[in-house]
Amino acid sequence: MTEVTSALGLAPDQVRTMLESASLAPSVHNTQPWRFRLLPDRIELHADMERKLIATDPDARELRLSCGAALFNLRVALQGLGVRPLVTLLPGQAAPGALATVRRGGTVRPDDEMRALLRAVPARRTNRRPFFESGVDGRQRHALVRAAELERSWLHVVATREEVARMKHFVRRAHQIQLADPDVQAELRSFTGHRPGAGDGVPPASAGVRPAAQDEWAFRDFHPGADHDRLPGKDYESNPLVLVVCSHYNGPLGELQAGQAMQRVLLTATTLGLSASFLSQPIEVAGVREELRRELGGMLVPQTVLRIGYSSPVPATPRRPIAELLLESSDSTT
């Protein structure tokens, strides 16, 4: 396996710290579909296409979204080390196969906001447990919307009763389509349940509670094959804050930008004491995704749906060893 080397003028231990932060980004079923190439003058971000979920994410949209989230963590970690990141998305022949390159753009002293985001990187969790019924206030909503705007994306707040009803319909319809797809369900099973020693996937401790008929929203069952009932008093909340992360245009560039915006929103939520999970089914089913896009006016491209609220703490999910994430200087996974 490739060893961590120096890059961007940083020592190997600093580079390892930076990559560990990048690897803490969220991904569908915690697949962690990213790889990195370390060179003296740049760090390249590549998609690990062997981790693409062919049935759930056939066009690799969410894979690139996840890579965008890892890129944002990388940027934050670099600033924590005093390096101003200079990012090029889809660099083409300058770095064949790469989704992004990061070069040294001088030095920087992180401000209070960036330091808070840096502290939030290891604290952020995808929280699949029921949320409390207490709501998210206007100040917090504004901070989340601003976070997306800073990353050249848009955060749509599902606010009115009519919008909430339509979003519930989109989530439930896409969920039913995926339940009827044996390949989608097989991918879910392959990354959930008891998998001792696994460095990826969603273990039972991070799976939340099992969905039930009375739930207002349609949630994935991350307890495949488990035979247990929901405990009394463990129902999901009726009215979470639901947000749609959108890009301003379609395609890989928009997905990478939206992934960075998604991660900035999630880290900002963490700094505010909020929890988050995903209602990504409407994005994964192409027909429903297009209906959602029309619902949003047709100009914005929905990239993921977030559920935000207050909840009890959850443990971290496993992560792959850093050595598995590194590419040799001549290797490519795309």
Disulfide bonds with the S-S distance in Angstrom:
none
